[in-house]
Amino acid sequence: MVGSFLPVPRARLPFRSVMVASTNDPYGSIGVARELAQAWGSEFVDVGGLGHINADSNLRDWPQGQSLLRKLMLGRPV
């Protein structure tokens, strides 16, 4: 599955963005996530060991994620 996303673009994004990454995501390392955030000009947030962050990860409403999204939408630092 990861191969279907290759090559990953490394150009700076033309809009504000946040890279939210987990330390134990089986699909990508925290180091690669940090490198991509830097390449894209994204703010980086390490949320600890949450596995792969998606609808199947049982995070439910995930208040931390909602807070990060709210801050992004309001233009505040995450």
Backbone as JSON, one array per atom type, in Angstrom:
{
  "sequence": "MVGSFLPVPRARLPFRSVMVASTNDPYGSIGVARELAQAWGSEFVDVGGLGHINADSNLRDWPQGQSLLRKLMLGRPV",
  "N": [[0.81, -1.2, 0.0], [1.91, 1.28, 0.79], [3.66, 1.8, -1.26], [2.02, 2.76, -3.27], [1.87, 5.44, -2.9], [4.19, 6.55, -3.7], [6.35, 8.41, -5.89], [6.83, 10.51, -3.03], [5.89, 13.82, -2.98], [8.13, 16.57, -2.41], [8.04, 19.26, -2.35], [7.57, 22.57, -1.05], [4.51, 23.38, 0.5], [1.84, 25.47, -0.7], [0.25, 26.59, 1.23], [-0.81, 26.89, 4.66], [-0.05, 24.2, 6.84], [-0.31, 21.17, 8.81], [1.53, 18.53, 10.08], [0.65, 15.66, 11.54], [1.81, 13.15, 13.52], [2.41, 9.77, 14.54], [4.34, 7.92, 16.89], [4.51, 5.2, 16.55], [3.53, 4.36, 14.06], [2.73, 1.95, 11.74], [3.01, 2.33, 9.03], [4.77, 4.35, 8.43], [7.7, 6.0, 9.55], [8.38, 8.08, 12.42], [10.5, 9.74, 12.01], [10.62, 10.06, 9.19], [8.17, 11.31, 8.83], [8.66, 13.71, 10.17], [10.69, 14.76, 8.53], [9.25, 15.11, 6.13], [7.39, 17.01, 6.97], [9.09, 19.18, 7.41], [10.07, 19.58, 4.78], [7.7, 20.26, 3.48], [7.05, 22.58, 4.77], [5.42, 22.45, 6.94], [3.83, 22.63, 10.17], [4.83, 20.56, 12.86], [3.56, 17.87, 14.71], [3.98, 15.61, 17.21], [2.2, 12.98, 18.32], [2.62, 10.9, 20.0], [2.38, 7.36, 20.77], [0.09, 6.32, 18.89], [-0.41, 4.58, 16.88], [-1.43, 3.94, 13.47], [-2.95, 6.77, 12.33], [-6.18, 6.99, 11.68], [-9.57, 6.36, 10.57], [-10.03, 3.79, 11.48], [-8.61, 3.46, 13.8], [-9.68, 3.61, 16.34], [-9.82, 6.05, 17.74], [-11.97, 7.54, 18.1], [-13.84, 10.48, 18.72], [-11.58, 11.96, 19.19], [-10.33, 14.28, 20.89], [-7.83, 15.71, 20.98], [-7.02, 15.77, 18.3], [-9.16, 17.19, 17.22], [-8.76, 19.63, 18.47], [-6.29, 20.39, 17.36], [-7.05, 20.68, 14.66], [-8.92, 22.76, 14.92], [-7.25, 24.86, 15.79], [-5.61, 25.11, 13.54], [-7.5, 25.93, 11.64], [-8.2, 28.4, 12.72], [-5.91, 29.79, 12.46], [-4.01, 29.72, 14.44], [-1.0, 28.88, 16.27], [-0.12, 25.43, 16.47]],
  "CA": [[0.0, 0.0, 0.0], [2.77, 2.47, 0.87], [4.23, 2.01, -2.58], [1.11, 3.49, -4.15], [2.02, 6.88, -2.64], [5.53, 6.95, -4.1], [7.22, 9.18, -4.99], [6.17, 11.53, -2.21], [6.39, 15.16, -3.33], [8.9, 17.22, -1.35], [7.96, 20.71, -2.53], [6.88, 23.33, -0.02], [3.1, 23.57, 0.21], [1.51, 26.89, -0.83], [-0.74, 26.94, 2.25], [-0.43, 26.43, 6.0], [-0.39, 22.8, 7.05], [0.18, 20.53, 10.02], [1.81, 17.1, 9.98], [0.38, 15.0, 12.82], [2.42, 11.84, 13.35], [2.47, 8.85, 15.67], [5.66, 7.31, 17.03], [4.49, 3.77, 16.21], [2.73, 4.14, 12.86], [3.37, 0.88, 10.97], [3.15, 2.72, 7.62], [5.79, 5.37, 8.25], [8.42, 6.34, 10.78], [8.26, 9.45, 12.92], [11.58, 10.49, 11.37], [10.2, 10.42, 7.83], [7.09, 12.3, 8.99], [9.31, 14.98, 10.53], [11.37, 15.24, 7.32], [8.23, 15.6, 5.19], [6.86, 18.26, 7.52], [10.07, 20.23, 7.14], [10.08, 19.84, 3.34], [6.44, 20.89, 3.1], [6.83, 23.82, 5.53], [4.31, 22.16, 7.84], [4.07, 22.49, 11.6], [4.94, 19.14, 13.17], [3.03, 17.48, 16.01], [4.19, 14.22, 17.6], [1.11, 12.64, 19.24], [2.95, 9.7, 20.76], [2.1, 6.05, 20.19], [-1.32, 6.09, 18.55], [-0.52, 3.72, 15.7], [-1.77, 4.65, 12.24], [-4.07, 7.67, 12.65], [-7.23, 6.94, 10.68], [-10.9, 6.05, 11.12], [-10.02, 2.45, 12.08], [-7.69, 3.42, 14.94], [-10.45, 3.7, 17.59], [-9.6, 7.31, 18.44], [-13.32, 8.11, 18.25], [-13.88, 11.91, 18.4], [-10.2, 12.39, 19.38], [-10.28, 15.7, 21.25], [-6.56, 16.33, 20.62], [-7.07, 16.02, 16.86], [-10.13, 18.27, 17.0], [-8.1, 20.86, 18.91], [-5.29, 20.73, 16.34], [-7.78, 21.17, 13.49], [-9.5, 24.07, 15.27], [-6.16, 25.84, 15.78], [-5.22, 25.3, 12.14], [-8.55, 26.71, 10.99], [-8.21, 29.74, 13.27], [-4.63, 30.43, 12.21], [-3.2, 29.73, 15.66], [0.03, 27.84, 16.32], [-0.56, 24.18, 17.06]],
  "C": [[0.85, 1.26, 0.0], [3.34, 2.8, -0.5], [3.32, 2.8, -3.51], [1.2, 5.01, -3.96], [3.38, 7.41, -3.1], [5.52, 7.47, -5.52], [6.42, 10.25, -4.24], [6.74, 12.89, -2.6], [7.1, 15.81, -2.14], [8.85, 18.74, -1.46], [7.18, 21.35, -1.39], [5.43, 23.57, -0.43], [2.77, 25.06, 0.16], [0.44, 27.36, 0.17], [-0.24, 26.4, 3.59], [-0.89, 24.99, 6.19], [0.23, 22.29, 8.34], [0.38, 19.05, 9.72], [1.63, 16.53, 11.38], [0.87, 13.57, 12.66], [2.48, 11.08, 14.67], [3.84, 8.19, 15.71], [5.68, 5.84, 16.65], [3.57, 3.47, 15.03], [3.41, 3.06, 12.03], [3.61, 1.25, 9.5], [4.21, 3.78, 7.38], [6.41, 5.77, 9.57], [8.2, 7.8, 11.16], [9.35, 10.33, 12.29], [11.22, 10.95, 9.97], [9.09, 11.47, 7.9], [7.67, 13.67, 9.3], [10.01, 15.59, 9.31], [10.37, 15.81, 6.31], [7.64, 16.91, 5.68], [7.81, 19.42, 7.22], [10.08, 20.59, 5.65], [8.83, 20.6, 2.9], [6.21, 22.23, 3.77], [5.69, 23.67, 6.52], [4.75, 22.24, 9.3], [4.04, 20.99, 11.89], [4.43, 18.87, 14.57], [3.22, 15.98, 16.2], [3.13, 13.89, 18.65], [1.38, 11.38, 20.04], [2.53, 8.44, 20.03], [0.63, 5.78, 19.95], [-1.5, 5.14, 17.37], [-0.79, 4.56, 14.47], [-3.03, 5.47, 12.51], [-5.05, 7.67, 11.48], [-8.54, 6.55, 11.35], [-10.94, 4.69, 11.82], [-9.19, 2.36, 13.36], [-8.37, 3.58, 16.3], [-10.15, 4.96, 18.4], [-10.92, 8.03, 18.72], [-13.31, 9.58, 17.87], [-12.51, 12.57, 18.53], [-10.08, 13.89, 19.65], [-8.97, 16.4, 20.87], [-6.53, 16.67, 19.13], [-8.03, 17.15, 16.53], [-9.52, 19.61, 17.38], [-7.07, 21.32, 17.88], [-5.97, 21.3, 15.09], [-8.35, 22.56, 13.75], [-8.42, 25.15, 15.21], [-5.69, 26.14, 14.36], [-6.22, 26.21, 11.43], [-8.57, 28.16, 11.46], [-6.89, 30.49, 13.08], [-3.73, 30.52, 13.43], [-2.12, 28.66, 15.58], [-0.52, 26.58, 16.97], [0.46, 23.8, 18.11]]
}
